[in-house]
Every structure is written in structure tokens, then in C-alpha cells.
């Protein structure tokens, strides 16, 4: 069943058309029975769709319990990672379910500031959102929301800097405040100290769209949509498949089904080799993983991560070393430069990978990459360096033969291979 991508809900900025297909029900329920919202979200099992898969209820509950009357909801739509395009679809084609989800969240946590934070390169999306926001501001229940929260609610559209690092939650907060999007250490977490020091709920676009339907339809109906986990998931499918694009499928749909049924299979004459899960900041799955259910826990049990649901498929004949080099180079170029291990580490790893990919590998290169994969995680203020280390480590584990063929076996004194990611 389609939930977020229903054709009848793709109404662009037309709020009346959204209301005509059942929109508005979630906000009406949040206004009539605010005490039911958090328990419903908890019962739904909804998890964050921005990559980490953290419990949505726990995030909302933390902000709701935080002291302070000047709370914020920040809808993170920066989306700038290669292979990920689900959020721009929701914001441009079905913006009202996202906005309504954000308003429901505002009622649940007691926030009077709601911000849609969007990549400036999505120019058409920005036009659609501006019109959609204007329509909500004129909608009577929007004024009722302000009355329920004890003051007028501000619903604003803020353009990000367009930098990849600007999608990290503390960097997004800094950007909304008008500062450069430098990530900061955590704790304090945004739930305690966010925009202008106020408790802030930061949720991904897809998460808030799901929340709208959870509250409107109820947790039980939402859970029934999934197979091995509640609800549906948007998968951004790209690479060497016949039908790349956005696919909304039940949580627990297998990788095989996604690629060979919904994606139409591999390009003519090509055999499946691997898939980068969750975009380039995550892990690799191979042919032996084709029957894994695509939900957060099942994928993690295979030593990988679902991430945002971006699936970049590569075929036999494609160099994993070269693809990994491309992705680590992306992270090196995206580093804000605030943390030397990130800026220098990703740059050096990218150079080494590029040299190996050119066929100029040296005997010590593999040991150097192994060391970087161990040392880089956790060395920066945000997850950028962790993403680079994750894809490096996963590629080393899954395709070590390719590395050894290009650079020679590891010269590490310990001679110990990296364990599979857990």
C-alpha cells in the first residue's frame, strides 16, 4: 500500500486538494486530543528516516519534557548526499503531509516555532513550499494550534547553505540561527539546547510525513503496513538497474524484490555485484544478502546499515575501490574543516584510494587504510568522518580481494582483518 507517495496526495501547494483526500485529520486529532499523540507515536514504532533509525517517540518525548516555553521543530530537508532523493519528492509533490506532520509534532512537544530547512539548490521545491506554507497560515486550525500552545505559531521556510555538512542536526541549528553550519559536540543534545538555546526537535522530512499518517490513521493500521517492521519506507534506487527511481515499499521488503521486481532488474548484460546501502556514507551488501529484509534491525544484523534507504546498485565489472574512492572524495570535499582528523584523514584516505584505483597501489596502502578505518570514527564533531570510515571499512571487509589485487596484502604487523560491522 502506498502511504507517502499516493498519486491522489501529489497535489503540490494546493491545500484544498490535500484536505479533499483526507488531509488535516492528524492536526484535528492533535488539537482535539493532544494527550493521545505521543502514545500513538510510541505504539507505532516509528523510527527516524534520516539515517540513524532512532525512536521518533523518544525524540519527541525528550523535547516535550524539556523545560522552556520557546521550543522549536526543525524539519531537516537539506538532503545533499549522492543517491538520496526521497525528501525532495515529498517536499515538492506532497508537501502538506510533511507540514502537517511538523505541526502535529509542534502540538505534541509544545513548540511555537516550526522551520522547514531546505537545500537552496531545490529551487522548484522552494517555490512549492512557499505557497504551501502561505496556505497553512491562512487555515483556521493553524490559528487554533497557536491558541492551544499559548501564542501564535511561526511557520517558516529557511534555506540551508547547500553544504552537505549543513544536514547534520547541530549544523542545521547553527544555520537556522544565521551562523555558518559548524557542527558542535553533543551533548548537549538539541532536545535540551537547540535553536537559540531552546529545546528543539530535529526530524527528517520523511519522518514527519510518516508521523502525519500515524496520528491520522492510528498506530495499529500503520504497523500493519510493514512486514518485519512497522510501516513503509521510501527507497531511492539508483545505479545499474533498469528502473531507477523512488519506491515506497513495506518495511521488510527484501533487497532482491527491490532490485529485481520493483527496479526491473539489472541493466542488460550485467550481473549484480553489490549495493551501497543508505547512500555512500553507509555499507555494502552483496549477492549473499539479496534476501535480507530491508528494515533497520535486519540490515544491521547483516553487519550493514539501512541509512536513509538510498540504494546505489553496482554490477560486476565495476571497481569497488574506485566507487569507494569517489565517495570518500565527496566526504573530503564536504568537510567543513573544523576537525583536523576529518579534514586531513578523509583527504589522505581519498588520495590513497584514488592511487589504488589507478593501479598504482603500494604494499603499505592496505595497512594504511585499515588503520584509518579504525582510527577515524568518532574523531569529528559530526558523522561526516564516520560516514567516510564506514564505507571504507565495509568495502575492505566485503571486497578485500579487490584491494589486495590492486595494492598487495596488508603489511600490518598484526595482520588482522577488520571485523564485520556490527
Helices and strands as residue ranges (DSSP letters): G 7-9, H 15-20, H 25-32, H 35-44, H 56-65, E 71-77, H 86-93, H 95-109, E 111-118, H 123-137, H 140-149, E 154-159, G 164-167, H 169-176, G 195-197, E 200-204, H 205-217, H 219-223, E 232-239, E 245-250, H 255-256, I 257-262, E 272-277, E 284-286, G 287-289, H 296-301, E 310-315, H 320-334, H 340-357, H 365-375, H 384-398, H 400-407
